[in-house]
Amino acid sequence: MKKYQDIRTFDELIELEHGKIGTESRNKYEEGSQMFIVSEMLKEARKEANLTQEQLAEKAGTKKSYISKLENAKGNIQLSTLIRIFEQGLGRKIGLTFL
């Protein structure tokens, strides 16, 4: 716990645990964080649409196992597939922001 005593912000904590921005470990952490966010958004949107994973997969032209992997942040996803799942499967639009 001693290494945390001077930590005052979340950014400092992330840097301590995962390294500075641009390092391999930090990039890996950031990628995992983004995948988690996407997975939670997908899961929430599917539940709001009252669809099972199987129903969503059918509407989006993919497999239930793929939807499950995405919702559990276990799979890689192509942008075109993500768009198809949200637009064809859920009737939603996707917007991207690059920082």
ABEGO torsion letter per residue (X at the ends): XAAAAABABAAAAAAAAAEBBGBAAAAAAAAAAAAAAAAAAAAAAAAAAGBBAAAAAAAAGBBAAAAAAAAAGABBBBAAAAAAAAAAAAGBBBBBBBX
